[in-house]
Amino acid sequence: MKPAASEPKPEQSAELIAQRDRLLEKFTVMQADLGGAFYEMAIRDYLRIDVLTRRAAELQRVDAELLAVERLLELEREDAAGLCPSCGAPFAAGVRFCAQCGNPLVPVEVPGAQPGVAP
């Protein structure tokens, strides 16, 4: 019997989990390196903002990649209904607002308003 199209394949989940773990380890090391670099510069009273900014940008890129993988893993959960159209965060069925950004996930109608007519 084949898995349904909406069911995640176990090997896909395992690959995503392994990718998340690698990214998390990389993020942790990069974060510690950035903190260490700042500390070393600060105690020598020689801050190189360009170096710190470049490292922070690399850390931010890895963080964004990690967030994307975590969102894919969230979507594989049984109760995930979709992604927020505003921020891309996964949400469960029946949820009216995104927990991440507060964006309404269902159309909001004003009582007494006619469709297509501006108030």
Secondary structure as GFF3:
##gff-version 3
##sequence-region A 1 119
A	DSSP	alpha_helix	10	43	.	.	.	ID=ss1
A	DSSP	alpha_helix	49	75	.	.	.	ID=ss2
A	DSSP	beta_strand	80	83	.	.	.	ID=ss3
A	DSSP	beta_strand	90	92	.	.	.	ID=ss4
###
